[in-house]
């Protein structure tokens, strides 16, 4: 389901082991959808995104939100395990505002 405004990301756990966790990643905005696989390294939380399927490339602000959710999952995985599914809607940042919130 595509949002009317803003964007939605969805992460679904595919597999995990001692070295990594991999998620099916879906990003959607009004009229566009992209799919890829995201892999999180257990050692340092590094997130790698495999090549996208879909037309063009997703908006950086929406991908940034998905990466931030994966980093949060990495920070918490030792205490609560890897989440099976994460889905969130986010509004598009205001024009001229900072799009960078990843630290």
Protein Blocks (a to p, Z undefined) as FASTA:
>chain_A
ZZfbhcddddddfbdcfkbccdddddddehiacdddddddfklopacddddedehjadfk
lmmmmmmmmmmmmmmmmmnopafbdcdddddddehiafbfbZZ
